[in-house]
């Protein structure tokens, strides 16, 4: 929120004490009139001293920010740690955050500078990013959830101003190809769709390729003389 007398912006965290009261603390502040703390998403794991709180939000300079609260050695008591995730301007809006079974963080958000729905995760240690789809420049929203296999599912308001849905498979397919030197047998890829990926030569561990007549027919179509 913005403290009008001082023009200081705050991101705050509040937790219920279970008896109608709330304990509040500042997560981050900015001494400039900014949008700090908008578009928050929160995920809580555990309780007591082992509790971890994870928040994604819009930073003061309109970057995507991430804060987590917990015990971070060598600290012996819980503290907030904060970091920039995507540092381009106008990218930290409409965030949605979830943790997978290994406690890695997954975030969907909107890059308003390019009208793109983006997805970030730190499953490889460093943050990795994917462009998911284009979105409306006027209004958007995202909601992210992980299934039992830790795959990301995102619902969002797309560039046609309709409900969109995306499921993260690109990274999984690329990893499968690198491991097997073929896309054949990749999980969740239907056999009837394999032809889209056929090439002139068979992959190292694959069996499929474009029939030679396919090339002749293609050339006959574009050069009918």
HURA-V719559 format. One record per pair of residues at least 12 apart in sequence whose C-alpha atoms are under 8 Angstrom apart, sorted by the first residue. I is the first residue (numbers start at 0). J is the second residue. Records with the same first field share a line. If there is no record, write none. Layout:
BEGIN
I=J / J
END
This chain:
BEGIN
0=35 / 36
1=32 / 33
5=30
6=30 / 31 / 32
7=28 / 29 / 30 / 31 / 32
8=28 / 29 / 30 / 31 / 32 / 33 / 34 / 35 / 36
9=25 / 26 / 27 / 28 / 29 / 35 / 36
10=25 / 26 / 27 / 28 / 35 / 36
11=23 / 24 / 25 / 26 / 27 / 36
12=24 / 25 / 26
26=66 / 79
29=59
31=59
33=59 / 60
34=57 / 58 / 59 / 60 / 61
35=56 / 57 / 58 / 59 / 60 / 61
36=56 / 57 / 58 / 59
37=56 / 57 / 58 / 92
38=55 / 56 / 57 / 91 / 92 / 93 / 94
39=54 / 55 / 56 / 57 / 93 / 94 / 95
40=54 / 55 / 56 / 94 / 95 / 96
41=53 / 54 / 55 / 95 / 96 / 97
42=54 / 96 / 97 / 98
48=69 / 70 / 76 / 77
49=69 / 70
50=68 / 69
51=67 / 68 / 69
52=67 / 68 / 69
53=65 / 66 / 67 / 68
54=66 / 67 / 96
55=94 / 95 / 96 / 106
56=91 / 92 / 94
57=90 / 91 / 92
58=91
60=88
61=88 / 89 / 90 / 91 / 92
62=83 / 84 / 85 / 86 / 87 / 88 / 89 / 90 / 91
63=83 / 84 / 85 / 86 / 90 / 91 / 92
64=81 / 82 / 83 / 84 / 85 / 91
65=81 / 82 / 83 / 84
66=79 / 80 / 81 / 82
67=79 / 80 / 81
68=80
84=126
88=112
89=110 / 111 / 112
90=108 / 109 / 110 / 111 / 112
91=108 / 109 / 110
92=108 / 109 / 110 / 111
93=107 / 108 / 109 / 139 / 140 / 141
94=106 / 107 / 108 / 109 / 141 / 142
95=107 / 108 / 141 / 142 / 143
96=143 / 144
97=143 / 144 / 145
98=145
99=145 / 149
100=149
103=120 / 121 / 122
104=120 / 121 / 122
105=118 / 119 / 120 / 121 / 151
106=118 / 119 / 120 / 143
107=119 / 141 / 142 / 143 / 153
108=141
109=139 / 141
111=136
114=133 / 134 / 135 / 136
115=130 / 131 / 132 / 133 / 134
116=130 / 131 / 132 / 133 / 134
117=129 / 130 / 131 / 132
118=130 / 131
131=165
132=157
133=157 / 158
134=156 / 157 / 158 / 159 / 160
135=156 / 157 / 158 / 159 / 160
136=158
138=156
139=155 / 156 / 157
140=155 / 156
141=153 / 154 / 155 / 156
142=154 / 155
150=166 / 167 / 168
151=166 / 167
152=164 / 165 / 166 / 167
153=165 / 166
172=185 / 186
179=204
180=202 / 203 / 204 / 205
181=202 / 203 / 204 / 205
182=196 / 205
183=205
197=209
199=211
END
